[in-house]
Amino acid sequence: MAQSNCSTCRFRKKYDDNPASLLGRLWRWHTNWCPGWKKYMQSLPENERKILKEKYKITD
């Protein structure tokens, strides 16, 4: 299986640089349903997953 590029995603960087930008908001919306993002999150250790959930305000 191909490795996820979620950790280096250009749209994720747009969100990190400016969460109010159109591409940043699009990326954040997309994380709610993207199967790749969900699989990426599941592949992370629990402590890293918790950090990302807090950073991006993700609820389960």
Backbone as CSV, one residue per row, in Angstrom:
resi,resn,N_x,N_y,N_z,CA_x,CA_y,CA_z,C_x,C_y,C_z
1,MET,0.831,-1.172,0.000,0.000,0.000,0.000,0.882,1.244,0.000
2,ALA,0.473,2.262,-0.720,1.231,3.511,-0.795,1.164,4.243,0.540
3,GLN,2.261,4.932,0.844,2.318,5.686,2.094,1.580,7.015,1.950
4,SER,0.937,7.431,3.005,0.178,8.681,3.011,1.111,9.883,2.932
5,ASN,0.664,10.918,2.229,1.444,12.146,2.192,0.790,13.237,3.048
6,CYS,-0.078,12.840,3.967,-0.792,13.798,4.814,0.163,14.644,5.653
7,SER,1.276,14.085,6.051,2.209,14.844,6.887,2.904,15.954,6.113
8,THR,2.951,15.852,4.782,3.610,16.881,3.972,2.654,17.554,2.997
9,CYS,1.364,17.437,3.244,0.346,17.974,2.342,0.470,19.493,2.201
10,ARG,0.450,19.982,0.970,0.548,21.429,0.724,-0.676,22.166,1.254
11,PHE,-1.847,21.535,1.166,-3.054,22.179,1.674,-3.038,22.256,3.198
12,ARG,-2.475,21.242,3.826,-2.332,21.274,5.288,-1.411,22.420,5.686
13,LYS,-0.356,22.626,4.928,0.553,23.750,5.203,-0.171,25.075,5.041
14,LYS,-1.056,25.168,4.048,-1.849,26.391,3.872,-2.673,26.660,5.126
15,TYR,-3.258,25.605,5.687,-4.031,25.767,6.914,-3.127,26.205,8.058
16,ASP,-1.968,25.567,8.182,-1.048,25.920,9.254,-0.589,27.377,9.136
17,ASP,-0.354,27.838,7.919,0.098,29.215,7.699,-1.017,30.229,7.911
18,ASN,-2.229,29.886,7.470,-3.354,30.808,7.561,-4.662,30.015,7.567
19,PRO,-5.156,29.666,8.758,-6.374,28.855,8.836,-7.591,29.498,8.182
20,ALA,-7.603,30.804,8.033,-8.754,31.484,7.445,-8.703,31.524,5.920
21,SER,-7.606,31.076,5.322,-7.505,31.100,3.863,-8.471,30.091,3.250
22,LEU,-8.837,30.325,2.010,-9.771,29.430,1.335,-9.234,28.004,1.276
23,LEU,-7.989,27.842,0.859,-7.423,26.488,0.775,-7.258,25.861,2.153
24,GLY,-6.932,26.677,3.137,-6.816,26.173,4.502,-8.149,25.662,5.024
25,ARG,-9.203,26.447,4.802,-10.539,26.033,5.242,-11.007,24.812,4.466
26,LEU,-10.675,24.727,3.190,-11.039,23.567,2.377,-10.348,22.309,2.915
27,TRP,-9.072,22.437,3.264,-8.345,21.288,3.813,-8.991,20.834,5.124
28,ARG,-9.301,21.786,5.989,-9.879,21.444,7.295,-11.238,20.761,7.119
29,TRP,-12.064,21.251,6.216,-13.364,20.639,5.936,-13.167,19.215,5.419
30,HIS,-12.189,19.063,4.552,-11.910,17.780,3.912,-11.485,16.719,4.923
31,THR,-10.857,17.117,6.027,-10.420,16.133,7.021,-11.585,15.436,7.710
32,ASN,-12.772,16.010,7.630,-13.946,15.396,8.267,-14.391,14.111,7.584
33,TRP,-14.108,13.958,6.311,-14.594,12.775,5.598,-13.517,12.016,4.827
34,CYS,-12.322,12.559,4.726,-11.264,11.941,3.916,-10.804,10.606,4.507
35,PRO,-10.958,9.507,3.766,-10.515,8.214,4.284,-8.991,8.143,4.449
36,GLY,-8.252,8.854,3.596,-6.790,8.875,3.722,-6.352,9.546,5.013
37,TRP,-6.995,10.653,5.369,-6.663,11.370,6.607,-7.004,10.492,7.813
38,LYS,-8.142,9.833,7.763,-8.547,8.974,8.876,-7.557,7.816,9.051
39,LYS,-7.118,7.253,7.946,-6.141,6.159,8.013,-4.790,6.684,8.529
40,TYR,-4.405,7.874,8.073,-3.169,8.498,8.545,-3.228,8.706,10.058
41,MET,-4.348,9.230,10.538,-4.496,9.472,11.975,-4.412,8.165,12.760
42,GLN,-5.007,7.105,12.244,-4.964,5.810,12.917,-3.555,5.220,12.946
43,SER,-2.724,5.615,11.975,-1.368,5.071,11.911,-0.421,5.748,12.906
44,LEU,-0.839,6.869,13.467,0.011,7.613,14.400,-0.091,7.043,15.807
45,PRO,0.985,7.208,16.580,0.894,6.838,17.999,-0.139,7.723,18.705
46,GLU,-0.704,7.228,19.770,-1.783,7.927,20.478,-1.408,9.354,20.884
47,ASN,-0.181,9.557,21.361,0.203,10.904,21.796,0.249,11.890,20.623
48,GLU,0.743,11.473,19.469,0.762,12.346,18.292,-0.647,12.607,17.779
49,ARG,-1.488,11.588,17.820,-2.884,11.732,17.399,-3.593,12.771,18.271
50,LYS,-3.346,12.707,19.564,-3.966,13.653,20.495,-3.514,15.082,20.197
51,ILE,-2.233,15.260,19.920,-1.692,16.584,19.596,-2.362,17.144,18.343
52,LEU,-2.482,16.318,17.297,-3.111,16.783,16.065,-4.595,17.083,16.259
53,LYS,-5.277,16.269,17.052,-6.697,16.530,17.310,-6.893,17.865,18.010
54,GLU,-6.014,18.175,18.938,-6.103,19.465,19.630,-5.739,20.609,18.689
55,LYS,-4.692,20.433,17.919,-4.219,21.482,17.019,-5.276,21.847,15.959
56,TYR,-5.923,20.828,15.416,-6.884,21.056,14.328,-8.338,21.007,14.800
57,LYS,-8.530,20.924,16.120,-9.875,20.921,16.720,-10.759,19.833,16.111
58,ILE,-10.209,18.632,16.067,-10.920,17.479,15.513,-11.623,16.738,16.635
59,THR,-12.898,16.476,16.436,-13.652,15.685,17.392,-14.035,14.370,16.728
60,ASP,-14.145,13.351,17.520,-14.504,12.026,16.970,-15.977,11.851,16.915
